[in-house]
């Protein structure tokens, strides 16, 4: 039986995720689960719950968007 490629959540990955990416993804999922809907709310949530930004600093809307753009390539 052929696997439907649209049901594979990581079909676009070129490599396995890093620990940082996994932690960030978990935090984003928890934020959405708690009703976060806007970018400012999401950035505030991640700053409260972690992980810190890649450079150890607090997230900003710009740093979050830049990382998402880079990871989406």
Biopython code that builds the backbone (N, CA, C, O; Angstrom):
import numpy as np
from Bio.PDB.StructureBuilder import StructureBuilder

atoms = [
    (1, "UNK", "N", (0.841, -1.183, 0.000)),
    (1, "UNK", "CA", (0.000, 0.000, 0.000)),
    (1, "UNK", "C", (0.887, 1.247, 0.000)),
    (1, "UNK", "O", (1.798, 1.358, 0.819)),
    (2, "UNK", "N", (0.633, 2.156, -0.884)),
    (2, "UNK", "CA", (1.421, 3.383, -0.989)),
    (2, "UNK", "C", (1.053, 4.331, 0.147)),
    (2, "UNK", "O", (-0.112, 4.454, 0.526)),
    (3, "UNK", "N", (2.070, 4.995, 0.678)),
    (3, "UNK", "CA", (1.851, 5.968, 1.736)),
    (3, "UNK", "C", (1.476, 7.299, 1.098)),
    (3, "UNK", "O", (2.149, 7.765, 0.179)),
    (4, "UNK", "N", (0.410, 7.904, 1.583)),
    (4, "UNK", "CA", (-0.011, 9.205, 1.080)),
    (4, "UNK", "C", (0.973, 10.259, 1.577)),
    (4, "UNK", "O", (1.054, 10.505, 2.781)),
    (5, "UNK", "N", (1.711, 10.876, 0.684)),
    (5, "UNK", "CA", (2.747, 11.825, 1.082)),
    (5, "UNK", "C", (2.191, 13.042, 1.806)),
    (5, "UNK", "O", (2.934, 13.725, 2.510)),
    (6, "UNK", "N", (0.920, 13.326, 1.653)),
    (6, "UNK", "CA", (0.339, 14.481, 2.332)),
    (6, "UNK", "C", (0.061, 14.209, 3.806)),
    (6, "UNK", "O", (-0.268, 15.127, 4.557)),
    (7, "UNK", "N", (0.191, 12.972, 4.213)),
    (7, "UNK", "CA", (0.006, 12.641, 5.615)),
    (7, "UNK", "C", (1.330, 12.563, 6.357)),
    (7, "UNK", "O", (1.352, 12.295, 7.558)),
    (8, "UNK", "N", (2.427, 12.793, 5.658)),
    (8, "UNK", "CA", (3.752, 12.765, 6.268)),
    (8, "UNK", "C", (4.081, 14.171, 6.748)),
    (8, "UNK", "O", (4.336, 15.052, 5.927)),
    (9, "UNK", "N", (4.080, 14.407, 8.077)),
    (9, "UNK", "CA", (4.260, 15.778, 8.569)),
    (9, "UNK", "C", (5.630, 16.377, 8.298)),
    (9, "UNK", "O", (5.782, 17.597, 8.355)),
    (10, "UNK", "N", (6.618, 15.567, 8.009)),
    (10, "UNK", "CA", (7.969, 16.082, 7.809)),
    (10, "UNK", "C", (8.451, 15.842, 6.380)),
    (10, "UNK", "O", (9.644, 15.656, 6.145)),
    (11, "UNK", "N", (7.526, 15.847, 5.438)),
    (11, "UNK", "CA", (7.866, 15.512, 4.061)),
    (11, "UNK", "C", (8.844, 16.486, 3.419)),
    (11, "UNK", "O", (9.542, 16.111, 2.477)),
    (12, "UNK", "N", (8.915, 17.694, 3.887)),
    (12, "UNK", "CA", (9.798, 18.682, 3.274)),
    (12, "UNK", "C", (11.162, 18.769, 3.948)),
    (12, "UNK", "O", (12.024, 19.524, 3.498)),
    (13, "UNK", "N", (11.366, 18.020, 5.002)),
    (13, "UNK", "CA", (12.650, 18.098, 5.721)),
    (13, "UNK", "C", (13.789, 17.573, 4.866)),
    (13, "UNK", "O", (13.674, 16.553, 4.187)),
    (14, "UNK", "N", (14.874, 18.294, 4.922)),
    (14, "UNK", "CA", (16.090, 17.874, 4.233)),
    (14, "UNK", "C", (17.054, 17.180, 5.187)),
    (14, "UNK", "O", (18.017, 16.547, 4.756)),
    (15, "UNK", "N", (16.784, 17.304, 6.506)),
    (15, "UNK", "CA", (17.641, 16.731, 7.536)),
    (15, "UNK", "C", (16.815, 16.589, 8.807)),
    (15, "UNK", "O", (15.753, 17.200, 8.926)),
    (16, "UNK", "N", (17.285, 15.801, 9.742)),
    (16, "UNK", "CA", (16.569, 15.723, 11.023)),
    (16, "UNK", "C", (16.636, 17.065, 11.760)),
    (16, "UNK", "O", (17.602, 17.812, 11.608)),
    (17, "UNK", "N", (15.623, 17.362, 12.543)),
    (17, "UNK", "CA", (15.624, 18.587, 13.328)),
    (17, "UNK", "C", (16.668, 18.533, 14.435)),
    (17, "UNK", "O", (17.024, 17.458, 14.919)),
    (18, "UNK", "N", (17.144, 19.685, 14.823)),
    (18, "UNK", "CA", (18.093, 19.777, 15.930)),
    (18, "UNK", "C", (17.317, 19.780, 17.249)),
    (18, "UNK", "O", (16.097, 19.944, 17.249)),
    (19, "UNK", "N", (18.001, 19.604, 18.345)),
    (19, "UNK", "CA", (17.357, 19.674, 19.651)),
    (19, "UNK", "C", (16.695, 21.036, 19.843)),
    (19, "UNK", "O", (15.570, 21.119, 20.336)),
    (20, "UNK", "N", (17.396, 22.108, 19.452)),
    (20, "UNK", "CA", (16.833, 23.455, 19.550)),
    (20, "UNK", "C", (15.537, 23.560, 18.754)),
    (20, "UNK", "O", (14.546, 24.088, 19.259)),
    (21, "UNK", "N", (15.530, 23.067, 17.522)),
    (21, "UNK", "CA", (14.331, 23.132, 16.681)),
    (21, "UNK", "C", (13.183, 22.329, 17.287)),
    (21, "UNK", "O", (12.031, 22.761, 17.249)),
    (22, "UNK", "N", (13.497, 21.163, 17.845)),
    (22, "UNK", "CA", (12.469, 20.344, 18.496)),
    (22, "UNK", "C", (11.877, 21.062, 19.708)),
    (22, "UNK", "O", (10.661, 21.062, 19.898)),
    (23, "UNK", "N", (12.732, 21.671, 20.524)),
    (23, "UNK", "CA", (12.250, 22.398, 21.704)),
    (23, "UNK", "C", (11.396, 23.596, 21.302)),
    (23, "UNK", "O", (10.360, 23.862, 21.912)),
    (24, "UNK", "N", (11.831, 24.310, 20.283)),
    (24, "UNK", "CA", (11.073, 25.457, 19.806)),
    (24, "UNK", "C", (9.724, 25.006, 19.255)),
    (24, "UNK", "O", (8.700, 25.628, 19.535)),
    (25, "UNK", "N", (9.720, 23.938, 18.482)),
    (25, "UNK", "CA", (8.464, 23.407, 17.945)),
    (25, "UNK", "C", (7.505, 23.000, 19.051)),
    (25, "UNK", "O", (6.305, 23.260, 18.965)),
    (26, "UNK", "N", (8.033, 22.362, 20.091)),
    (26, "UNK", "CA", (7.192, 21.973, 21.230)),
    (26, "UNK", "C", (6.582, 23.208, 21.893)),
    (26, "UNK", "O", (5.404, 23.204, 22.251)),
    (27, "UNK", "N", (7.372, 24.249, 22.053)),
    (27, "UNK", "CA", (6.894, 25.475, 22.679)),
    (27, "UNK", "C", (5.814, 26.137, 21.826)),
    (27, "UNK", "O", (4.817, 26.629, 22.354)),
    (28, "UNK", "N", (6.010, 26.148, 20.528)),
    (28, "UNK", "CA", (5.015, 26.728, 19.621)),
    (28, "UNK", "C", (3.708, 25.939, 19.700)),
    (28, "UNK", "O", (2.629, 26.530, 19.751)),
    (29, "UNK", "N", (3.800, 24.617, 19.711)),
    (29, "UNK", "CA", (2.598, 23.785, 19.818)),
    (29, "UNK", "C", (1.849, 24.049, 21.127)),
    (29, "UNK", "O", (0.622, 24.149, 21.134)),
    (30, "UNK", "N", (2.587, 24.162, 22.231)),
    (30, "UNK", "CA", (1.938, 24.455, 23.516)),
    (30, "UNK", "C", (1.262, 25.819, 23.480)),
    (30, "UNK", "O", (0.159, 25.984, 23.999)),
    (31, "UNK", "N", (1.926, 26.795, 22.866)),
    (31, "UNK", "CA", (1.344, 28.141, 22.775)),
    (31, "UNK", "C", (0.022, 28.094, 22.009)),
    (31, "UNK", "O", (-0.974, 28.661, 22.460)),
    (32, "UNK", "N", (0.005, 27.432, 20.870)),
    (32, "UNK", "CA", (-1.229, 27.337, 20.092)),
    (32, "UNK", "C", (-2.296, 26.581, 20.878)),
    (32, "UNK", "O", (-3.477, 26.924, 20.815)),
    (33, "UNK", "N", (-1.881, 25.553, 21.618)),
    (33, "UNK", "CA", (-2.809, 24.792, 22.439)),
    (33, "UNK", "C", (-3.440, 25.627, 23.538)),
    (33, "UNK", "O", (-4.548, 25.330, 23.986)),
    (34, "UNK", "N", (-2.751, 26.661, 23.973)),
    (34, "UNK", "CA", (-3.258, 27.549, 25.015)),
    (34, "UNK", "C", (-3.998, 28.760, 24.440)),
    (34, "UNK", "O", (-4.383, 29.664, 25.182)),
    (35, "UNK", "N", (-4.194, 28.775, 23.130)),
    (35, "UNK", "CA", (-4.995, 29.826, 22.512)),
    (35, "UNK", "C", (-4.237, 31.005, 21.953)),
    (35, "UNK", "O", (-4.855, 31.979, 21.524)),
    (36, "UNK", "N", (-2.918, 30.950, 21.943)),
    (36, "UNK", "CA", (-2.125, 32.036, 21.350)),
    (36, "UNK", "C", (-2.435, 32.093, 19.855)),
    (36, "UNK", "O", (-2.456, 31.066, 19.176)),
    (37, "UNK", "N", (-2.680, 33.320, 19.346)),
    (37, "UNK", "CA", (-3.064, 33.450, 17.940)),
    (37, "UNK", "C", (-2.247, 34.467, 17.155)),
    (37, "UNK", "O", (-2.208, 34.399, 15.927)),
    (38, "UNK", "N", (-1.601, 35.398, 17.823)),
    (38, "UNK", "CA", (-0.878, 36.443, 17.093)),
    (38, "UNK", "C", (0.624, 36.297, 17.310)),
    (38, "UNK", "O", (1.074, 35.662, 18.263)),
    (39, "UNK", "N", (1.382, 36.896, 16.411)),
    (39, "UNK", "CA", (2.838, 36.850, 16.535)),
    (39, "UNK", "C", (3.330, 37.485, 17.832)),
    (39, "UNK", "O", (4.182, 36.896, 18.497)),
    (40, "UNK", "N", (2.836, 38.653, 18.220)),
    (40, "UNK", "CA", (3.301, 39.218, 19.500)),
    (40, "UNK", "C", (3.007, 38.301, 20.686)),
    (40, "UNK", "O", (3.834, 38.169, 21.587)),
    (41, "UNK", "N", (1.835, 37.670, 20.688)),
    (41, "UNK", "CA", (1.501, 36.730, 21.761)),
    (41, "UNK", "C", (2.434, 35.523, 21.747)),
    (41, "UNK", "O", (2.871, 35.055, 22.798)),
    (42, "UNK", "N", (2.735, 35.021, 20.545)),
    (42, "UNK", "CA", (3.605, 33.857, 20.418)),
    (42, "UNK", "C", (5.015, 34.167, 20.907)),
    (42, "UNK", "O", (5.608, 33.377, 21.641)),
    (43, "UNK", "N", (5.549, 35.306, 20.506)),
    (43, "UNK", "CA", (6.897, 35.698, 20.928)),
    (43, "UNK", "C", (6.943, 35.865, 22.446)),
    (43, "UNK", "O", (7.901, 35.438, 23.091)),
    (44, "UNK", "N", (5.919, 36.481, 23.012)),
    (44, "UNK", "CA", (5.870, 36.651, 24.467)),
    (44, "UNK", "C", (5.810, 35.287, 25.155)),
    (44, "UNK", "O", (6.484, 35.078, 26.164)),
    (45, "UNK", "N", (5.018, 34.365, 24.629)),
    (45, "UNK", "CA", (4.905, 33.028, 25.206)),
    (45, "UNK", "C", (6.267, 32.318, 25.184)),
    (45, "UNK", "O", (6.700, 31.760, 26.192)),
    (46, "UNK", "N", (6.923, 32.346, 24.039)),
    (46, "UNK", "CA", (8.221, 31.656, 23.915)),
    (46, "UNK", "C", (9.251, 32.304, 24.844)),
    (46, "UNK", "O", (10.085, 31.604, 25.419)),
    (47, "UNK", "N", (9.205, 33.606, 24.994)),
    (47, "UNK", "CA", (10.133, 34.267, 25.914)),
    (47, "UNK", "C", (9.884, 33.839, 27.358)),
    (47, "UNK", "O", (10.823, 33.768, 28.151)),
    (48, "UNK", "N", (8.636, 33.554, 27.705)),
    (48, "UNK", "CA", (8.325, 33.087, 29.065)),
    (48, "UNK", "C", (8.685, 31.613, 29.264)),
    (48, "UNK", "O", (9.181, 31.231, 30.324)),
    (49, "UNK", "N", (8.437, 30.795, 28.254)),
    (49, "UNK", "CA", (8.545, 29.345, 28.434)),
    (49, "UNK", "C", (9.813, 28.741, 27.834)),
    (49, "UNK", "O", (10.180, 27.616, 28.174)),
    (50, "UNK", "N", (10.478, 29.463, 26.957)),
    (50, "UNK", "CA", (11.696, 28.962, 26.332)),
    (50, "UNK", "C", (11.380, 28.186, 25.070)),
    (50, "UNK", "O", (10.217, 27.894, 24.794)),
    (51, "UNK", "N", (12.377, 27.858, 24.323)),
    (51, "UNK", "CA", (13.795, 28.133, 24.577)),
    (51, "UNK", "C", (14.170, 29.568, 24.204)),
    (51, "UNK", "O", (13.437, 30.250, 23.489)),
    (52, "UNK", "N", (15.310, 30.005, 24.697)),
    (52, "UNK", "CA", (15.841, 31.310, 24.315)),
    (52, "UNK", "C", (16.182, 31.297, 22.838)),
    (52, "UNK", "O", (16.294, 30.236, 22.223)),
    (53, "UNK", "N", (16.345, 32.481, 22.274)),
    (53, "UNK", "CA", (16.758, 32.574, 20.879)),
    (53, "UNK", "C", (18.099, 31.890, 20.655)),
    (53, "UNK", "O", (18.813, 31.565, 21.604)),
    (54, "UNK", "N", (18.428, 31.679, 19.396)),
    (54, "UNK", "CA", (19.666, 30.958, 19.056)),
    (54, "UNK", "C", (20.909, 31.568, 19.694)),
    (54, "UNK", "O", (21.856, 30.852, 20.021)),
    (55, "UNK", "N", (20.910, 32.874, 19.871)),
    (55, "UNK", "CA", (22.072, 33.540, 20.451)),
    (55, "UNK", "C", (21.943, 33.713, 21.959)),
    (55, "UNK", "O", (22.749, 34.404, 22.582)),
    (56, "UNK", "N", (20.922, 33.081, 22.543)),
    (56, "UNK", "CA", (20.716, 33.154, 23.986)),
    (56, "UNK", "C", (19.944, 34.375, 24.442)),
    (56, "UNK", "O", (19.684, 34.538, 25.634)),
    (57, "UNK", "N", (19.576, 35.230, 23.509)),
    (57, "UNK", "CA", (18.846, 36.446, 23.842)),
    (57, "UNK", "C", (17.346, 36.209, 23.744)),
    (57, "UNK", "O", (16.896, 35.187, 23.225)),
    (58, "UNK", "N", (16.587, 37.164, 24.247)),
    (58, "UNK", "CA", (15.130, 37.089, 24.151)),
    (58, "UNK", "C", (14.703, 37.171, 22.689)),
    (58, "UNK", "O", (15.360, 37.810, 21.867)),
    (59, "UNK", "N", (13.599, 36.516, 22.388)),
    (59, "UNK", "CA", (13.034, 36.566, 21.050)),
    (59, "UNK", "C", (12.417, 37.931, 20.791)),
    (59, "UNK", "O", (11.897, 38.575, 21.702)),
    (60, "UNK", "N", (12.481, 38.359, 19.550)),
    (60, "UNK", "CA", (11.715, 39.503, 19.063)),
    (60, "UNK", "C", (10.879, 38.992, 17.895)),
    (60, "UNK", "O", (11.126, 37.901, 17.381)),
    (61, "UNK", "N", (9.911, 39.764, 17.486)),
    (61, "UNK", "CA", (9.123, 39.355, 16.317)),
    (61, "UNK", "C", (10.039, 39.184, 15.103)),
    (61, "UNK", "O", (9.871, 38.258, 14.309)),
    (62, "UNK", "N", (10.998, 40.081, 14.974)),
    (62, "UNK", "CA", (11.907, 40.024, 13.830)),
    (62, "UNK", "C", (12.804, 38.789, 13.878)),
    (62, "UNK", "O", (13.005, 38.130, 12.858)),
    (63, "UNK", "N", (13.347, 38.470, 15.060)),
    (63, "UNK", "CA", (14.237, 37.308, 15.138)),
    (63, "UNK", "C", (13.462, 36.012, 14.917)),
    (63, "UNK", "O", (13.984, 35.078, 14.307)),
    (64, "UNK", "N", (12.224, 35.944, 15.405)),
    (64, "UNK", "CA", (11.402, 34.761, 15.191)),
    (64, "UNK", "C", (11.083, 34.600, 13.706)),
    (64, "UNK", "O", (11.217, 33.505, 13.158)),
    (65, "UNK", "N", (10.662, 35.682, 13.054)),
    (65, "UNK", "CA", (10.340, 35.618, 11.631)),
    (65, "UNK", "C", (11.560, 35.254, 10.793)),
    (65, "UNK", "O", (11.444, 34.500, 9.827)),
    (66, "UNK", "N", (12.716, 35.778, 11.149)),
    (66, "UNK", "CA", (13.932, 35.479, 10.403)),
    (66, "UNK", "C", (14.289, 33.995, 10.541)),
    (66, "UNK", "O", (14.687, 33.363, 9.563)),
    (67, "UNK", "N", (14.152, 33.442, 11.737)),
    (67, "UNK", "CA", (14.454, 32.024, 11.920)),
    (67, "UNK", "C", (13.465, 31.158, 11.159)),
    (67, "UNK", "O", (13.870, 30.187, 10.521)),
    (68, "UNK", "N", (12.181, 31.482, 11.210)),
    (68, "UNK", "CA", (11.172, 30.700, 10.484)),
    (68, "UNK", "C", (11.435, 30.735, 8.991)),
    (68, "UNK", "O", (11.278, 29.723, 8.308)),
    (69, "UNK", "N", (11.837, 31.902, 8.474)),
    (69, "UNK", "CA", (12.151, 32.020, 7.044)),
    (69, "UNK", "C", (13.349, 31.147, 6.697)),
    (69, "UNK", "O", (13.351, 30.467, 5.671)),
    (70, "UNK", "N", (14.367, 31.167, 7.553)),
    (70, "UNK", "CA", (15.569, 30.363, 7.294)),
    (70, "UNK", "C", (15.260, 28.876, 7.359)),
    (70, "UNK", "O", (15.710, 28.107, 6.510)),
    (71, "UNK", "N", (14.489, 28.467, 8.369)),
    (71, "UNK", "CA", (14.159, 27.046, 8.501)),
    (71, "UNK", "C", (13.223, 26.579, 7.405)),
    (71, "UNK", "O", (13.198, 25.393, 7.076)),
    (72, "UNK", "N", (12.452, 27.494, 6.835)),
    (72, "UNK", "CA", (11.507, 27.125, 5.790)),
    (72, "UNK", "C", (12.118, 26.956, 4.415)),
    (72, "UNK", "O", (11.433, 26.567, 3.469)),
    (73, "UNK", "N", (13.400, 27.245, 4.301)),
    (73, "UNK", "CA", (14.060, 27.115, 2.983)),
    (73, "UNK", "C", (14.430, 25.698, 2.699)),
    (73, "UNK", "O", (14.991, 25.406, 1.642)),
]
sb = StructureBuilder()
sb.init_structure("model")
sb.init_model(0)
sb.init_chain("A")
sb.init_seg("    ")
for serial, (resi, resn, name, xyz) in enumerate(atoms, 1):
    if name == "N":
        sb.init_residue(resn, " ", resi, " ")
    sb.init_atom(name, np.array(xyz, "f"), 0.0, 1.0, " ", f" {name:<3s}", serial, name[0])
structure = sb.get_structure()
